[in-house]
Amino acid sequence: MPKRTTLTDAQKRELCECHHRVVTYPELDYALREFVLIYQNQTILSDAILVEKAKVLANGLGIPEDALQFFHDWLSKFKERNNIHQHKLKGEAESADEAAILLPYQL
């Protein structure tokens, strides 16, 4: 029978950290996720809209502008963490309500 390898607690933490990074601003993550849940059936939420709304929310939460970098990689990880997928719509549904970006968000 093969010998089992036992990991130390430090090795387990290191292994987990490789696969599950801690979100730097969980309050921003939560607020943006709530925004998506509220507006997902009312308007098209493009990547550009999500990034702009994240900037507005970050400002409202008092997170300094230079503390975050809203790159495609950040958005991809946000969408993956929150199981958000983009679907192609046709007709009237294609027009996005970009004013929804600027609406104040209240939890």
C-alpha positions as CSV (number, residue, x, y, z in Angstrom):
1,M,0.0,0.0,0.0
2,P,1.4,3.4,-0.9
3,K,2.4,5.8,1.9
4,R,0.2,8.8,2.3
5,T,1.7,12.3,2.4
6,T,0.5,14.6,5.1
7,L,0.6,18.3,4.5
8,T,1.4,20.8,7.2
9,D,-1.1,23.6,7.9
10,A,1.2,26.1,6.3
11,Q,1.4,24.0,3.1
12,K,-2.4,23.6,3.1
13,R,-2.8,27.4,3.3
14,E,-0.3,28.0,0.6
15,L,-2.1,25.5,-1.7
16,C,-5.5,27.2,-1.1
17,E,-4.1,30.6,-1.7
18,C,-2.9,29.6,-5.1
19,H,-6.5,28.7,-6.1
20,H,-8.7,31.0,-4.0
21,R,-7.4,34.5,-3.7
22,V,-9.0,36.7,-1.1
23,V,-11.0,39.6,-2.5
24,T,-9.3,42.9,-1.6
25,Y,-12.6,44.8,-1.2
26,P,-15.4,42.4,-0.4
27,E,-17.8,45.2,0.1
28,L,-17.3,46.3,-3.5
29,D,-17.6,42.7,-4.7
30,Y,-20.9,42.4,-2.8
31,A,-22.3,45.7,-4.0
32,L,-21.5,45.0,-7.7
33,R,-23.0,41.5,-7.4
34,E,-26.2,43.0,-5.9
35,F,-26.3,45.6,-8.8
36,V,-26.1,42.7,-11.3
37,L,-28.8,40.8,-9.5
38,I,-31.1,43.8,-9.5
39,Y,-30.6,44.9,-13.1
40,Q,-29.8,41.7,-15.0
41,N,-33.4,41.3,-16.2
42,Q,-34.0,45.0,-16.8
43,T,-31.1,46.0,-19.0
44,I,-28.0,44.7,-20.8
45,L,-25.0,44.7,-18.5
46,S,-22.0,44.9,-20.7
47,D,-18.5,44.6,-19.5
48,A,-18.1,48.4,-19.9
49,I,-21.2,49.0,-17.8
50,L,-20.0,46.7,-15.1
51,V,-16.6,48.4,-14.9
52,E,-18.1,51.9,-14.8
53,K,-20.6,50.8,-12.1
54,A,-17.7,49.3,-10.1
55,K,-15.9,52.6,-10.3
56,V,-19.0,54.5,-9.1
57,L,-19.6,52.0,-6.3
58,A,-15.9,52.1,-5.2
59,N,-16.1,55.9,-5.0
60,G,-19.3,55.7,-2.9
61,L,-17.7,53.1,-0.6
62,G,-14.7,55.5,-0.1
63,I,-12.2,53.2,-1.9
64,P,-9.4,55.3,-3.3
65,E,-9.3,55.4,-7.1
66,D,-5.7,54.4,-7.2
67,A,-6.3,51.4,-5.0
68,L,-8.1,49.5,-7.8
69,Q,-7.3,48.7,-11.4
70,F,-10.3,47.6,-13.4
71,F,-8.8,45.5,-16.1
72,H,-10.4,42.7,-18.1
73,D,-8.7,40.2,-15.8
74,W,-10.4,41.7,-12.8
75,L,-13.8,41.6,-14.4
76,S,-13.3,38.0,-15.6
77,K,-12.5,36.9,-12.1
78,F,-15.4,38.8,-10.7
79,K,-17.8,37.2,-13.2
80,E,-16.3,33.8,-12.5
81,R,-16.6,34.2,-8.7
82,N,-20.2,35.2,-9.0
83,N,-21.2,32.8,-11.8
84,I,-22.1,35.7,-14.2
85,H,-22.5,34.9,-17.9
86,Q,-23.2,37.1,-20.8
87,H,-26.0,36.1,-23.3
88,K,-26.6,37.5,-26.7
89,L,-29.9,39.4,-27.0
90,K,-31.8,40.6,-30.0
91,G,-34.2,43.4,-30.8
92,E,-35.3,45.9,-28.2
93,A,-33.5,44.0,-25.5
94,E,-30.2,45.1,-27.1
95,S,-30.5,48.7,-25.9
96,A,-28.9,49.1,-22.6
97,D,-30.1,51.6,-19.9
98,E,-26.8,53.3,-19.3
99,A,-28.4,55.7,-16.8
100,A,-28.6,52.7,-14.4
101,I,-24.9,52.9,-14.0
102,L,-25.1,56.3,-12.3
103,L,-28.0,55.5,-10.0
104,P,-27.0,55.5,-6.4
105,Y,-26.9,52.0,-5.0
106,Q,-28.3,51.3,-1.6
107,L,-27.9,48.1,0.3
